Amino acid sequence: MPKSRKTGETLRHNYARQEMKIRSELRALINGGLEDAACIHDVAMAYTIKGYCTKVVLRHHVKLVGWPDDIVFDNLSRVTGKERISRLLQLWKSGKMHFVPVEDPAELDAARTDPLTVAPAFLHRGALPRRSRSDLGGRRHRPVSNPYNLPRRYPRGKPKSARIVTEEAEARAEAEVAAG
């Protein structure tokens, strides 16, 4: 069984395109900078707004500054174009993009209530809406199916609740609970 490789370590030490090599180097530098800023070994950067807020800002009390406003803050695999990746790498190597400690408790409280307040750039994919159900889809496999030859249970249709809980629906539910 082949041993696992670290980020940036390729099988043959060469890349199909120069863009991939630059992206790998940038990813390793950002993860290393996060390790240095958080003083913890084996920390990985999160590129979703919610993940960045919880796994970087709130957990390690550091934030990324210097991400350019014209490049979408996203996973580096989604940032396309050699010019963009090279620009991010140049910003990191020059020190314009780096991690700084978050010492203001008000900023951490704001991050707990709204993750968008600590987003490193104006352009990002936003925070995903809260999902209410994770069991959408078909029936689940049972290891033993009908060992006593009993009649089958009634078939269940799809869930009756919405896939996303809106603030209006949550407010109605809270009002029903308070009234009843």
HELIX and SHEET records of a PDB file:
HELIX    1   1 GLN A   18  ALA A   38  1                                  21    
HELIX    2   2 ILE A   49  TYR A   52  1                                   4    
HELIX    3   3 CYS A   53  LEU A   58  3                                   6    
HELIX    4   4 ARG A   59  HIS A   60  1                                   2    
HELIX    5   5 LYS A   82  SER A   94  1                                  13    
HELIX    6   6 PRO A  105  THR A  113  1                                   9    
HELIX    7   7 PRO A  115  VAL A  118  5                                   4    
HELIX    8   8 GLU A  167  ALA A  179  1                                  13    
SHEET    1   A 2 VAL A  62  VAL A  65  0                                        
SHEET    2   A 2 HIS A  98  PRO A 101 -1                                        
END                                                                             
